[in-house]
Structure formats: C-alpha cells, structure tokens
Amino acid sequence: MTWRDRVIVEYRVLGPLEVLLDGEPVAVPAGRCHLLLAALLLRPNQLMTIDELVERLWDGGPPNTDRAHKTLQMVVRRLRVALGEADCVRTRTGGYAAVVEPDQLDLLRFRALAGSGDFGAASALWRGAVLGNVTSDVLHREDVPRLVDERLTVLERRIDADLDAGLSGELVAELRSLVTDHPLREPFWRHLMLALYRSGQQAEALNAYQELRTKLADELGVDPGRALQELHQQILRAEVAPGRRQHVPRQLPAGVRTFVGRADELAALDKAAGVTVVHGVGGVGKTALVLRWARDVREDYPDGDLYVNLRGFDPEVQPVDPAAAAEMLLVGLGVDEIPAGADARFALLRTTLVNRRMLLLLDNAASARQVLPLLPGAAGVRVLITSRNQLRALVSQHDATAISLRQLEFDDARSLLAVVLAGERLDAEPEAAREIVERCAGLPLALRVFAERVARFPDVSLQEFVTELREERLDAFSDFYDVDVRAVFSWSYRALDDESARMFRLLSVHPGQDFDVSAAAALAGVSVAQARRLLERLVADALVQSRSPGRYFLHDLLRAYATELCGDDEAAALRMTEWYVHTLENAALVENPTALVRADEVTSGVVPQEFSARFDAMVWVRQEWGNLRAVMHAAVARGWERLALLIPTHLERYLVYNRPRLSEAVEMFEAAQTFGTAREQGFLLLKLASLYHEVSRLDDSLTCFDDALTFVREAGERTAEVAGLNNQAVLYMGLGRLDEALDNSRRATAIAAELEHGYFEGSARSNASLALTLLGRHEEALVEVESAVPLVAELGDEYLTGRVQMLHGKALCALGRFEDAIGQLEAAVAAMAKFGDAANEAEALKDLGTALVGLHQREKAVAAWRHAIDLWRDLGDVRMERLAERLAELEAQPDKPVSGCHTR
C-alpha cells in the first residue's frame, strides 16, 4: 500500500511537558499554547470548560472576558497547527478536551500501573518535577499538587513493598533524600527508621525519630503520629518485626484492551474449581481469556497470584523444565533458600502453598508432564493452565476441568474489529467485514493484527484490504486448521516501512521472554529513541505486545513468523550479546570496581548502559536476570565462550541480593566452567565451589575447590589462592574435618603474611582459631586470634572486626576467662546485628550467655540465650535445639551449674 501510515504519538507531563511524534520532539510554542496543552493533558479525555481554561491561561481572570474567549479560540488554533499530526485537542460543547489513548499519555500509564499494583514501574515513569517547564502559578497551585500527592503515595507503596521484600540498607540513601525533600511527610520517616534499624543502625533510627519530632514541634507544634510513636517504642525495645512478612505476589500480566465475547467460557471458569485447563489453537485467545477472568476475581484471592510462561510452543527455546518453573514460583512466593533437587522444590512449593488462597496461572503448557509436579494440592489455590494440547491426563487422572476455546463466532469477531475500527465502517461494507473474519479464522490475534493495520486508513474501503489479503501466499501454519492466518501476518508485515520491518525480523534473535528498549536498540544497531519509535509502531500494528511501559514481547506465533523471515543474523546476535555483557559488567563494577576478570573491547559498536547508583544497577540485574541467563546459553551455543563466561562471573556479585537464584547461578557457572584462560577458569571455579557449598552440594564443592586452587596456583594468583584456601577451610569445618581446616588456614596465613595482605591474614588466623577451638586446643586458639586482632584493627573493616571479636570471646570463654570475654562478645553481637548476620549474631549471643552464667548473671544469660534461639529458629538452624535444652536446664534449676562453653 502507498498510503501514509499513522504516526506514533506520545504525550508526557510527568516531568517537563513533551510531545513526541515518531520518537522526535514536537515544538510547542511557549506561553499560552504551552499552558493550554498542559491544562488539558492533566485532565485527559475530560471536558474542560471555557471558563476553566480562561482561569488557567490568565491566572485568576482576564481583564475582558469576551475578548479572552476569542483569544482562547486563537490559542487553540495555534496549538493545533503546532501539533500537526500529534493534535489531540477536540472541541466539545462548552469547552475543549485532550483526547488520548491510554498508552499515549504517561499520566494514564502511571495510573494504570499503580492500579495493577506495579508501583515500581509506575514510579519509574517520572522524569522530574511535573510540568517543570510550564510557567503558571495557578496550574502549579490548583492542579499539580494533587498529581504530586498521587506520585508520593505510589512511591510510599513501592518502598513498602521493597522493605517487605527484605531491602533495607539499599533504601537508606533514597529515603534520606525523600525526607529532605518532604520533611513533614511521616510515612517516609517511618520507612527511613525501619530501613536504618533493619540494616543494623539502631542509634541512627532513633536519631531520625528525634529529628522529625523536633521539626514537627518547631513548625506545627505537634508530636509525630501514633504509628511513628509505636515504631519508636518498638525500636527502643528491639521488638521491630522482621523485614520480610508473608509475601503477597501480584504477577498477573496486563490483559488485552480489545477483549470481547466469551461469556460462556467466563461462566464456565466461574463454575469450575481446583485445576482448569483452557485449550485451543494458537492465537485463539486462551491467555487473554484467563487473564480477563483472573483479574475480575483476584480480590477473592488475598494471598496473591503467580504467573509462569512455560513456553511450551516457543520456536526458539525448549519448554521450561518443571524444576525451573518450580524455582520461579518459589521466588515469586518470596522463598529465599531454594533446594537444588527437583523433588525437594516440588515438595517445598506444595508446603508453601498450604493454607493460602491464591491464583496460579501456568501459561503455554506443552504437556501434562510439564505441569503435574507444579500442582499444589491445596484447596485454596485455583490453578489455570493454558495449552494448545488438551492435556487429557490432567482431566482423567487429576479431576481437572477442561474448557475448549474455539475461534470467535462471527458476531464476536465483528465486535472485536469494531473496537479498533468504527462500527459504522463495518456496517457500510458488511460483505468485506464477513470475509475479513473468515480469512482471520475468527482468531483474536489475527483479527487484532489486521484491524490495527486498517485503522490507519479511515478513508480507504475495506474491500481494498480484502483484495490485498487474497493475493498473499496461502502456506498457513499447520496448526491453524485450513485457514491462512499467516497471510494476515505477511500482509501486515509487508506494509511496514523498511526500518520497522527490519526491527520485527531481528526481534526473533532475542532469546529472552521479553526485552526493553535499550536491548532492542542494541539488537538493531540503532539509537534508543529510534528503537522506541520502531517498537511503538510495531505495537500499534499488534505485531509486538507490551505489558508495561518500555518492555515488549512477541507472541510465539509472531516470533515463529519473524524467525522464518530473519533466519540467523549473527551480527545482530553479537550486538545484543555484547550489549548485555558490557552492561552487566558496568553494573558489577558499581559493586566491585577492582573486578579481576573484565570483558574485551566492544567490537560491534553498541553503547552499553551505565549506572551511577548501586541501587539502579541492582534493579537492572534483577529485572534482566532471565534475559542474561538466556543470552548466556545462546552465546554458548554459538561458541562465544568468553562472552558466555563473563555473564556468570559478573552475576555472582549480585547473588547476595538475589539468593533465590542460587541454583540458576550454579547451572550457569557449570555451563561456563571450561571457558577462558586457566587464570579465568580458576576464578570461576572458586566461585562455583562456594556456590556448591551454598546449595549443600558439599562433595562437588570440595572437588571444585581442589581444581580451582590448582588453576590459580599455576597462574600465580596468590591472592585468589588465599581466598580459596580460606573458603575451603570453612567447608572443612562444616564437614567436621578439623585437621584439614586447620592445615588450610595455616597455609593461607603463611601466603597472606608473605603478601602482606592484612585482610586475608586476619581472616585466615580467625579460621585457624575457630578450628583450634573446635579441636579443644583453646590456648592455641587464643594465641591465633590475638595475632589477628592488630591486623584487623589496621583495616577499619567493622564486619571482620566483629568476627574476630566473636572468636576472641569464644576462646576466652572456653578458657573460663568470662570477664575478659564479655566485652568482646557484646561488641561482636552489636557488629553482627548491624550487618544483618543473624547466624553469627546468635553464635555470639550463645557464648555471651555462657560467660554470663559463669559470672552468675543468670537473668542476662537467659535473655541472651532466648534471643539466640529466636534468631536460629528463624533461620531453621539446628543449633537452637541444643541451646534450648541448656536454657531449659538453667531455668528449671537456677542453682545448678550448667554445661560449659559449647561451640556447636
């Protein structure tokens, strides 16, 4: 076709006022045109009367009302001319309105995301002060404050969620900035106090309360609210609830805007219970149906909703393994420690879902075998499964309800077309409308692709489009029955401009489930602004879908079509891979600027993303984890070993914030363990050995440490050798192989002393002291740890100092020097609490209690032991059982001596 395509328009008010046309800024005249557009966009799709607009344009009223009305008409005309194809101003009876689609205005996207519970994505849309480039006292006095309050409320909800998810120290800097900008907004002060306390800064949390109290008294003459007063008392009593309460996931993706019909199927979903399988041909709208139903009933499931795309029919990747799917679900449920074994994961999933009322959507299942291990068996969990297959085993053996989804009947299909096209247009050409439905097979996906294309040309007859459609090739996808749906895709694709068509083809090269604008820009080798314009064009054509602003994905049928068109484009794959690797490296360098393994220079011309703040880097890694994993495996398949090696190497820096991903990290490290130079393999194997230890694969960890130490020793990396010896010593102690732990620690001590590396020598001597204590060689243990004290003191490392103090106190306690031990152990307890090391805090409290018993301070000893038991209970640590026995003995017979200073 030769007609000009409809342009992509975006309006922005969450920051400076901007209008973008195909990604390029539109110049809006300053003054009243600027102000008029801003006023209308703050009330999108609503009538603003002439009097309201006059009030805003003349700030309280013009000198001559009649003249102002005529001037307003002139301003409207100037604005429309300036906007050109981006004109959204419509005349209405008594005034004007800015008529915009939900995805055209950032304010509407913000409210939609906030309404769905995605507070992080909603907050990310803000680019600065609302309408910061619009000069208007009345606008900033009457309209902007309400919007700012909306933003702050959403920001509060986002921070609530971050605190509930266990983030504390990462939020402190942001919260300090927020209380500076909004000094009287009490929720931010509450968040700051919680973040400080949970990151071990109790005194700072109390200082924050006093600072707010002083501000409120000086400026308003009032005290902090009840919630803050109660939190203050809880902090004073050390009774603040843990950072992670029961996690309430809300993972349902956004549904389609053009959903129609399906009344019988929705009623069937209402009647069904337990497990429901919705099956039907690809593109028939299975996911759209279950999402529509699930969103309507989600309030009946207060414990949340989970979503996993099992990718059973994705042409580029294998279906998701059930064990991997179980891991995704456990991560969504907020589980930190995920078992390595598949059966253990399935069992933990069932246990975690007991007594919860939740929705579980398993999308695009390939077979019953893929979903059977994921079924919870809990009466309160409603399971929805979509598949192109009937999954008869679920129905026959597990009492599932099956709903067969057919193509839309003509009336419903026509209604879907009418949502995008004008109903009058269909009425004018009923035969053409009927043929469109027939050629689209009543499939919603094909109908949307067709309708979005046709909507651009309101003056062209439908029959002309039908004629073009007849001329397309008739080699339909095999599972589309006998209907040429592929022709609809082909017809819409061939109408794209060259740049958009190229972007569509190249998107098939991306191996992940979704992608952002920057990744697409790298893939295509274009600017981010150009990529955004091209992607929005493809979204407008329904060839690409978007669940949230800035993130996109391809339906698997369209991915298959794009793959057929593109084939393999190695240059695009290299651009994408280098972009991900170098962006990840930039994120890792925020955490560790002295990384020992670095990527080579970029060869493909891409410009990786950079990060100025640690929090931004962490958010990016979390969001892109799945894509990084997919890109790594794609790089392995292409033989790009060095690029593949760098992904797990740099991801390791972020496992401390993403512990539920440990087993995925192990799998990535295993895939890359033979890549790189001997030196790089040594570094990678050291990390893999520690990961094996973390997931309790202890035999694998021992073997991996031995191999890693051989590599780094031969490479002359003596610092890495010390680190490996120290970590292996810790593993040996956990296995009870104390002589080997002591030998490792002393070898590490000798090398570290030769290198004059105080940190590693202090660590090695600390490990040696612990091994000697466990061997009962307490005098030697005291000598070793006292040798570590001056080394650690020079470093200024508070955490390591706390560890040394704990071991110092332990050795003193074991020798009966209780008075000397008390000060060391109290300092150790405070340090471990500050850094959130609950396991070692409990260990120090246990020894402190023993010292207090030895000094006949039984009440204090009971308090210390109770606190240690509580910490170990939360961690599931078996050491609490032995300590609980000792506590019961102490409380039952207060005059009888209790057992001595046990270390395990």
Secondary structure, 3 states (H helix, E strand, C coil): CCCCCCCCEEEECCCCCEEEECCEECCCCCCHHHHHHHHHHCCCCCCEEHHHHHHHHCCCCCCCHHHHHHHHHHHHHHHHHHHHHHCCEEEECCEEEECCCCCCEHHHHHHHHHHCCCHHHHHHCCCCCCCCCCCCHHHHHHCHHHHHHHHHHHHHHHHHHHHHCCCCHHHHHHHHHHHHHCCCCHHHHHHHHHHHHHCCCHHHHHHHHHHHHHHHHHHCCCCCCHHHHHHHHHHHCCCCCCCCCCCCCECCCCCCCCCCCCHHHHHHHHHCCCEEEEECCCCCCHHHHHHHHHHHHHHHCCCCEEEEECCCCCCCCCCCCHHHHHHHHHHHCCCCCCCCCHHHHHHHHHHHHCCCCEEEEEECCCCHHHHHHHCCCCCCEEEEEEECCCCHHHHHHHCCEEEECCCCCHHHHHHHHHHHCCHHHHHHCHHHHHHHHHHCCCCHHHHHHHHHHHCCCCCCCHHHHHHHHHCCCCCCCCCCCCCCHHHHHHHHHHCCCHHHHHHHHHHCCCCCCCEEHHHHHHHHCCCHHHHHHHHHHHHHCCCCEEEECCEEECCHHHHHHHHHHHCCCHHHHHHHHHHHHHHHHHHHHHHCCCCCCCCCCCCCCCCCCCCCCHHHHHHHHHHHHHHHHHHHHHHHHHCCHHHHHHHHHHHHHHHHHCHHHHHHHHHHHHHHCCCCCHHHHHHHHHHHHHHHHHCCCHHHHHHHHHHHHHHHHHCCCHHHHHHHHHHHHHHHHHCCCHHHHHHHHHHHHHHHHHHCCHHHHHHHHHHHHHHHHHCCCHHHHHHHHHHHHHHHHHHCCHHHHHHHHHHHHHHHHHCCCHHHHHHHHHHHHHHHHHCCCHHHHHHHHHHHHHHHHHCCCHHHHHHHHHHHHHHHHHHCCCHHHHHHHHHHHHHHCCCCCCCCCCCC
